[in-house]
Amino acid sequence: MARILIVEDELHLAQGLLFNLEAEGHEVSAVESGEAALELLVERREQFDAVVLDVMLPGVDGFTVAERVRAAHNYVPVLMLTARARPEDVLKGFASGADDYLPKPFELTILIARVHGLLRRTEWQRRQAAPAEAREEGKAQPSGMEAAASAAISKEPAVPPEPQDVFRFDGRTLDFGTLELSAPKGKIQLTLMEAALLRYFLKHRNRNVSRKQILEDVWGLHEDTDTRAIDNFVVRLRRYLEDTPATPRYLITVRGVGYRFALKESEGEAEEAGKDSK
């Protein structure tokens, strides 16, 4: 049984979600405003396994709620609900810290599948945090975030992705199972979308990738989208990775093209399914 918070000001919708998620065996709480959600998630630090968050709330909107929750170092998985389906709004939701996005109107079965996908992510993280000997006994399964990211704006629920968990380079360690980046500046908890973008850059390291490629391959957006949203993500990743973000060494801007993750092959090492490989 999981503990789920619904943040929705449309009473009939909130009651319907509450009833159906409880019928799935979950413990569900519902609030009608962003302020009430922030009181639970930030001020009182109540523990939830997932949050279903409407964007169009009175007062503090869902984007702001997600931003403040992440700023408080609360990394509970968040599924955003909104009547807005523009690509720019999808990216704004991800940039604010959402892990998945579902436009209204939606089918209830799809929402439940999405929630279960986020709950699986929580379970993956818990298992990854288990002792190494427990993982060797099969109590935890390796995971990454690529498939979850590709499912984030589709109608398919997230499924366990390919098992490449850890990538190390130049004193930095990216753990895609726990969504953690360890760098000289300290340990940083990544959002699902930050991890997905980093995985994409690593997969295509030392190759130029355009902003349009990133929009299509990472977020599945095929419309004419304002690609400056990608630049905002890159600025954030540089703060995490680079010693001097203003003069990046790894995440390089390629003028007129996009970006290149510059990394010598001798600097990077992937750990996959319990084995190291170059």
N, C-alpha and C positions, 0 to 999 in steps of 0.2 A: 504494500500500500504506500502511495506517495502523498505528500502534502502539497497541494496546489493552491495558488492565490489567483483569483479572477479580479481584474480591475476593469470594470465596464459600467458605464452610466445608463445604458439602456436596460431597464429592469427586466423586461421579458427575455432579453437575450442572456443576461447574467443568470437568471433563474433557470433557463434552459440548459446553459452550460453546466451550472452547478449540479442540476439533477442528473444529467447524463454522465458527468465525470464521477459523481458519487456512485452511480449505477455500475461504473467500471471498477469500483472498489477503492477509490481514492478519498482522502480527507480533503475537503474543499472549503475555502473561505472566499468571500466575495466582498469587495468594497466598490464604492461608486465614484471615487475621485482620486486624482493623483496625489493630493495631500494625504489622504488616508493610506494610500499605498506606501508613501514615503515614511509615514509614521511607523508602519509595520516593518518595512524592509531596512530603513536607515536608522531611525531613532531607537526603535525597540529591538532591532536586529533579530527579528523572528526568523526561524529557519523554514524555508520552503524548498521543495524539490524542483518546482517550475512555476513560472508566472505567465498568465495569459493577460496581455496588456493592450487595451484599446488606445489608439493614438488620439482620437478626437474626444478628449475629456474636458469637462468644464474646469476652468482655472488652470492648474498645472497640467500640460498635455503629456501624452505618453512618451514623446521623444525626450522631454525634460526629465521625466521620471526615470527612464532608462539611464540617462547620462548621470544623474545624481546617485543612482544605485551603484553604478560602476565606479564613480568617484569615491564612494564609501567602501570600495574594495569588496563589494558583494557581487559574486559572479554566478548567482542563480540563473539558470537558463530562462530566457525571455522569448515568448512568442508574441509578436505584435499583430493586432487586429486593426484594420482601418478600411475606410471606404476609398482611401486614396490608393490608386494602383499605378501611378506614374513611376517610371524608373528612378527619377530623382528622389522620390519619397522612399522608395525601397532602399536606396543607398543611404539616405538620411537616417533611416531606421537602423541599418547596420552600423553606420558611423556612431550612432548614439549608444550602441552596445547591445542591440537586439541580436538574437541568435537565429531567429526564423521570422517569417513574415507571411501573413495570410490576408489577402484583400477580401472585403465584404462585397457581396454576399458569398457565403461559403457553405459547403455541405458539412454537416455535423461529423460525418464519418472521417472526413479529411482532417478536420480540426483535431479530433481524438487521435488520429494517426500521427499528426505532427507533435502533439503533446507527448505521446509515447516515444517518439523519436528523441525528444529532448530529455525525457527520463532515462532513455538508454545511454545518452551522453553522460548524465550524472552517474549512472552505474559504472560506465567505463572509467570515469575519473576515480571513483571510489576504489575500483579494483586496481587501477594503476598505482594508487597510493598504498596498496597493501604491501607487506614485506615481500622481498624477492622470492623467498622460498614458497610463499603462498602462490605466487604467479607460476612458479615452475610446476606446482602440483595441479595447475589448470584452474585455479580459482579466479584467475583474471585472464582476460583475453587482450592481445595487442589491438590498438586502435589508432586511427588518425582521423583527420577531419575533412578529407577531400570529398567523399561521397555525401557527407552531411551538408557541406557547403553547396554542392551542385543541386541538392534537393531543396535548398532553402526557399526558393521561390517557385518551385514546381508543385505539382499536386501529389507527388510521391513522398512518403515519409522517409526520414533519414534512416540509412542502414549502416551497419559497421563497415568502414572503408578498409582499403588495403593496409596491411600491417607494417607500416614504416613509422616507428614511434619517435626516434631520437636522431637528431642531426647535430653534430658538433663542428665548430670551426673557430679558430683563433680565440680561444678562451670563452666562447659562447656556446650554450647548449639550448637547443630547441626541443622540447618534449611535447609532441603533438598528442600524446595520450592524456597528459594532465593539463595541456594548454599553458605550459609555463616556459618562459624564457629566462635563462640564467646568464647574466652578462656582468662585466666588471662593475656596472652601476648597481647591480643587485638583481633580485628575482622579481620578475614581472608576470602577472597573470594576464594571459591574452584572452580576448573574446574569440568566439568561433570564427568570425569573419577575418579578424587579424591573423589567426592561425592559418586560415585557408589561403589568404594572400601570400603569407610567408612561404607556405608550402609550394605555391605556384611559382614564386620567384626562385626557390631552390631547385625545383624540377627543371626550370628553364635557365639555370644559372649560366652566366657568361654568354647569354644570347639576348639580343634586343627584343623586347616585347612592347607592343603598342597598348595604349589605354583602351582602345576598342577590343583588343584581344582579351585584356583583363576583364572587362565588363562582360564579355560573352562567355569566357571560359570559367571564371570564378563565380560570377553572379547570375549567369544565364540571361543577361539583358541584351536583347538584339535590336532595341529601338535606338533612335537618335538621342542619346543621353548626354547630358553635360558631364564631360569627363573630368571636370575639376574636382569632383567628389573623390576620384582616385588619388589625385594629388594630396588631398587632405589625409587620406589613409597613409600615404607614403611619408608625409611629414611626421606622422605619429610613429611609424615604424622606425624611422631614422632616429627619433629621440630614444627609442629602446635600444637600438643596435649600435649606433655610431658613437665613437669617442667624441667627435666634433660634428654634430648634425649639419651645421652650415657648410661644411666641406666633407661630404660623405665619401667613405672609402668603399663601401659595399654596395649600397643602393644608389646607383648612379643615374642621373637624368641624361637621356639621349635626346638632344634638341631635335624637334621636329618628328620624333618617333615615339618615345615613351621612356622606358626604363631598362636598365640592365643590372642584374645582381652579379657583381664582379667578385669572383672567388677562385683562387688557384685550386686546382684539383688536390694538391698536396695539403691544402688547409682544411678541407672538409671531410667529414667521416660520418656515414650513416650507419645507424644501428637498427637492424631489421630482424624481427622475429627471434631476438635473442642472440644474433650474430652480428659481427661488425663487417662492413663491406665498404669498399671505396667507390 
